[in-house]
């Protein structure tokens, strides 16, 4: 029986950081399986990558908020003779507003995508990742280091991603599987618009381009770094909570979020 061909599974690939990650992995010769809801955007990205002379990606238009999607991806891989080399969990969204005032169902959908789907994709193919000497890149956020009044569920979901990924990094080290948490600050993408931010709110001293975030995330994963925080000021933001009382951090985030509404 022929060995399965190694591929990179990349979720949330249709725009923003996900699209830039696809371009970076493609430039380094990886064959991609692109996953997102918007099939037409995935197809356009796949054509762009193929036209540039890189391996043409496989496109799977799926809504990962729905249960059973990882089973479908797994079945598709097996039917094509493919096995994961790297898994990149980028799919996710955020919401701005008081948790008790926002629609509860939408916030639960955010948990399904930001946490449940990411956890499933991180754990499902560990043995294949070990055989292929690959790894997992989970896109968390600087928000994962902070409490988030005004975006409580989103901040909490990213705190989960950060904690889970750091623990998985340690657990899978002996298997030779690299696991990295990528924690960007503000990035001007469709993600910000979905969260309810205006154009002016997407720009600031903490802002880093999606292209830079993708490049730093890729390099960090390849060398097996546990944590990647793009941007000097974002590194400072992740460090400050260790130096000041938690209550001060809570009030600072609350004040910033209040200015957004």
Helices and strands as residue ranges (DSSP letters): E 5-11, H 16-27, E 32-36, H 39-51, E 58-61, H 69-80, E 82-89, H 104-111, I 112-117, H 118-124, H 126-131, E 135-139, G 142-145, H 152-171, G 173-175, E 178-182, H 190-195, G 200-202, H 210-222, E 227-228, H 232-240, H 246-260
